[in-house]
Amino acid sequence: MWLAAAILSFLLVLTTATPCEEARMRCAYRSGCGAALNNYMMLCNDVLAQPSSVCPKECEHALIALTSTEEGKELMNCQCEDEYCVDAKQKIYVCRAQVLKGAADATASCRLSQLICLADAQCATALDYYNQNCRSVYRGRKCSKKCLNSIEILRKQEKAAALTACRCDGNEDYDCPRMQSNLARLCFHKHLKNHTKSHERDYEERHRKTQHQEVSSSNHSIISLTLIALCLLLSSYT
């Protein structure tokens, strides 16, 4: 399974390492890895901007999603070639334990499951079709044949496996409990036992707090750090 492979790759010592710029370009030009790289640059910007003792959940998720791609794993193990690497290594190392633990349980968060899917080109396309064709489900109206077909296509994607069992934690960019409840009721004629009004209120409160958090803007030096920092995270794992 790909998650197990991702974790094992953290522990492998590579006899030859690809230069980071080459690895970055390979990732950037692949639609799935490129999307994961962009998410990493945005969501881990605060970690790389200054030393911290805490790895934000969004940065952890971005790193796990990136290492779910072959190009991303290569980028993690690339050979750094300039002085920014040492500084970036010290800062991103704080995420090590969380990344290892989180990769082993992708279903713990629907946001993480979504990022993993978006890091794969085919899964991202299937997820886009699902979002387009299942809007009526989100509104609580009906589950059309197009929506059911989109769900079946999405379920066939390997990187979408975690989406079917993920748990809402308030970090999603949509009303996750509502969507899960509507899907169960309208598309599969089931009712989620744990979907209560109290759960909805808790989710909405967490979601509002998340919405108020702003991602810090990146300057040129910070962007440089983000492009090379990935090679460092796993260099300490080996």
Summary of the structure (lengths in Angstrom):
residues: 238
radius of gyration: 18.7
end to end distance: 20.8
largest distance: 57.9
contacts: 787
relative contact order: 0.17
helix: 68%
strand: 1%
